Every structure is written in structure tokens, then in C-alpha cells.
């Protein structure tokens, strides 16, 4: 089997679609523990794709329980260079309606309890994250979703809350006053780690609700979100058919090589165990100390 260049992180329903040929399930061991689930390697529209159920099949992992490092590591280890995130989000602005899609260009961090870097334990890396989304891939996602007939909004900011509870009304209104566009619980850590792993990352954000700021709409609830997600799954599946055909798999990720300018630790100071854990990332730029 050739290397799988495209990775998709999302709900388990995404790979259960007509025309998707499952080739194998691959359980990946990582230096950071187990990913959320096995990778489902399949063929869609003539392209090999690695699907990862973000919360595990059956949705049993909280957002704060996700092993983000293991998830990104697992995808990189099979050759993925382009990661498509499919995520449910709340809308913070009137123009983003439930069942529509937003392809955000920015993230804002409101999490508190999460590991979101591969570095530490004797090695320091400072990676630029000014533009956390790969705009090239974001454009591909927007084009593909439009081709699938979805209403798509490009740009805007995704504020990443901790969860698992939804916002208070005060929080929701503050986020709106800051000009944030959508709110979710998972994507920022994925984007950060994908950048450290030199992978391209962008999000298809599927709007499910208006959080709790909209006076004329019911406050968001888990049950209501799941009802809209069921509607969104078919849209996401159809969008993915168009998106995977457009991903430039013949090209490397635009971020390949950035670690060469980001690692600042003297290689002689990096502990052997840390080097072993990070060799997949740092091997091209740093020799094992003798």
C-alpha cells in the first residue's frame, strides 16, 4: 500500500459512505499513548484517505480527554501531509446558520487543561503559528464544499473552549463582542500539533446551533446538536468526495522544513529518551547525540 497523503479527523459516520472502500484498520502505537481509535484506511474517489474518529467510535472521549499528540502522530506516521478536520461548531454570528459550513482561518484559545505541543522533556521548539490554518488547503475545502451544494463561509475565527459544558450566556456574548465567529471544543490543539509535525491543516466547521446568545433560538443542548449533526453528516460526506479530489497530493505540505528553523536546543543536551520519542519529527534536523 502506498503512503496515505490525506487524513480526515471527524465523526465515525464520515467513512461510512457509499463509494468508500475500506482497505484496512490500522492500530498505531505512538510514544504518547493510544490515538482515539484505529485509523481506517480507505479509498475515496481514487484517493487513499486515513480516517480517524476523533472521539472514538461510539463517541466516548471528552474533548479534554483526547490524546491530540497521539492522533497527529499516528496520521503523520502513515505518510499523511494534508489533514482535513470535520467538526461540529456553534455559531456566534447571525450570518452563520445551522447546517451551513464555515472554513475558519484563525483560532483563539480558551482551553486550560490540555497538552498541545510535542516539545518539552529536554528539547525546545518555537514554531510560528501566526496563520494556524493552511490557507491553500482551506481554499480546497471551501471549493469542495461549494461543489457539493453547501452554503460555505470562508474565513473568520474559531474560539476553542474547554468543554464539555457549553458556554454561559455571558461568555457567549463576550465572544461575540470580540468578533469571534464560531465556537468549538477540539480544533486548536490539532492545528498546533499539525504545524509542529509540518502538516497542512484546515477545518470544515459544520454549524449546528447558535450557542446560547440568540434570543429567538433555544439554548444549545447535546440532544439538539446531535439532531443537526445527523443532517450535517450527509453534507460532510458529499463535501469530502469533492475535497479529496482537489487536495494536491502530488505536492508536499507547505510546512515541510519549518522545524529546521524552530529547534533551538543544543543536540548534545537532548535526552536519549526524548530523541527516541520525537525522531519522526526532529530526525531530519538533529542527529542523535553520540
Helices and strands as residue ranges (DSSP letters): E 6-10, G 12-15, E 21-26, E 29-30, E 33-34, E 39-44, E 47-53, G 63-65, H 68-77, E 82-91, E 101-103, E 106-110, H 135-147, E 152-154, E 157-161, H 169-177, E 182-184, H 187-196, E 200-209, H 222-246, G 258-261, G 267-269, H 272-282
